[in-house]
Amino acid sequence: MTTFRETLDRYGWWLLAVPLVLGAAYAPVLQRLVANWYYDDNYSHGFLIPLIAGWFVWRDWDNLKKIEVKPSNWGLLLILLGLVQFTFAWLATELFNMRLSIVVVLAGCVLYLFGTGVFKRLRLPLGYLVLMVPLPYILYDALAFPLKLFVAKVSVGVLKLMGYAVWREGNIIAFPNIVLEVADACSGLRSLVSLIALAVTLAFLMLKSPWTRCLLVISAIPFAVLTNIIRVVATGQLAHHYGPAAAEGFFHEFAGLAVFCMAMFFLGGTCFLLRLWEKRHEA
Amino acid sequence: MKLRIFIVCLLVMGAGAFVHLHSDAAVPLSRPLDEFPVKVGQWRMVHEWRYAQGILEVLQATGYVSRQYRDEQGRVVELYLGYHDGGPDAGPIHSPRNCLPGGGWMQRFEKTVEIDLDGRSMEAVQAAYDKSESTVTMLYWFQVCGKVVTNEYALKIEEILGSLISRRRDSAFIRLSTEISGEDGGAAEALHRFAEDFYPVIEAFLPAPAGGR
C-alpha cells in the first residue's frame, strides 16, 4: 500500500508538472478571473477562497497523508468533461463555464492520480473553490431582483409604521423631499455572496453534522436581507432628516461595511448556538 | 504514476493549445454603419446618440447605431443596433434580459412573435419593461453569422457552431423600442411596421451568412 504522503515524496517533481501545465493552459482565464475579483465588488472575497481552500487541506494534512493512493480511471472521464467544458465555453466566450471547468479538471486530476480515498478527503476544499467563480449576471440578476423588491417593500412598510410619509414604486422609495432607489448593492445580494462563502467556512470549521452546517449556510440569506432592510430604513431616515447627501457618499460606504459586520455577527451567533446544540446532543 | 501524469499533461496541453491557437476572424460589416440611412420608408431620423467612453467599454461593440426615428403619424421609435465582429477582442452581446433588470427596469411581459417581412417571416422577442412612470415596449432579436435567434442560449450555441465550423462568431443585437403611457394599442403595430421597413436595410449592413450554413 502506498500512502498519499509516500506518493508525493516519490513523484513530487513529476506531479509539479500538472499545476504548471494547468496554469499555462488556463493563463488567460485565470488572469481575467483575478481581474474580476479586483474590479467587481460582488466578488472581492474571491482572493480569499483559494487561500482558505489551501488552509482546509493543511488543517486535514494528518489524516490526508495516511490515505492509500489507488488511482481511478473515472478521473480521466472527469478531466475530459472539464476540458470539453473549457473549449466549448472558450468558443462561446462564456466566462462562467470556462472558470468552473478549472475546478472540474482539478477534481478529475485528484481522482485520476490519487483515487477515491484522497478525492473524498479533498472534496471539501475542491468544492469550496466553486465559490471563487462569479455567477453569470443573468443568474445573479434573476436572484437579485426579487430580493431587491422584497427589501424595498419591507423597508417601506417599516418606514410607514414609523410614521414617515413614503411610497414605493417597484424598487424606488419616494419621500416628499428625496427619491431613493434600492440598487443592486443594497438588495442584500452583494453581501449575500460573500456572506455565504463565510458561512460555508464557518460551518466546516465549527460544526460537525451536515444538518447544522446546512442550517448555518441557509441562515446567511435571511441575515443578508434583514440587515439590508435595516440599512435601507436607516438611510431613508437620514436622507429624510439631513437631505440626500446623507444617503450617498461616505455614509453609504460606511453603512455597507457596518451592515456586513452586523450580518457576520448574526452568523457568528447562530454558529455558536448550533455548536451548543451539537454539544448537548453529543453528551 | 508517471504515465498518468504524462496523460494528464498531454490532455491539458491539448486543450490549452487549441484554445491558444484557435482564434476567430473579425468579420467586417458589409457597409460601414456611418452610412446607415437617415430615412427609410416614411421613417425619418430625429435624433442620434453617441455613447460616452465608459458605456462603450461596457458595451464592447465593434460598431453601433443608436437613433430615434419618427414616422408621418408622429410615432417615435428608437433603434439600437450593436455589432460585435467576433474577433479576438470582441466582447459578448449584452442581452436586455440581464441589462434592463440590472438598471432597475421591471419586466412586464415577454413573448416570441412572428414578424412578416416581404414574403418571409422571422421571429423576434416582444417585451415590455417598466421603470417608475414610464413603460417601454420593445422588439428585439440577435443575428449570429447572419442567422436570427431570439434567446441567449441559442445565441451561444450558434456562436460555438460558427466558431468551430467557419471560425466566425460575429453577432449583432437589434432592438426597436417605443415608450408608451397608459393603454397604447398602436405601439406593437408601429414596432412591427418599423421592423418590416428596416430589416432589409439592416441585413444589407450585416455580413452575409457563412457559405454552406
Interface residues (C-beta under 8 A of the other chain):
Chain A: T7 R10 Y11 W14 L15 A17 V18 V21 L22 A24 A25 Y26 P28 P71 L76 I79 L80 L83 F86 T87 F88 W90 L91 A92 T93 E94 V105 C109 Y112 L113 Y137 I138 D141 A142 A144 F145 E169 G170 N171 I172 E181 A183 D184
Chain B: M1 K2 R4 I5 I7 V8 C9 L11 V12 M13 G14 A15 G16 F18 V19 H20 H22 G91 P92 S95 R97 N98 P101 G102 G104 M106 D130 K131 S132 E133 E152 K156 I157 E159 I160 S163 L164 R169
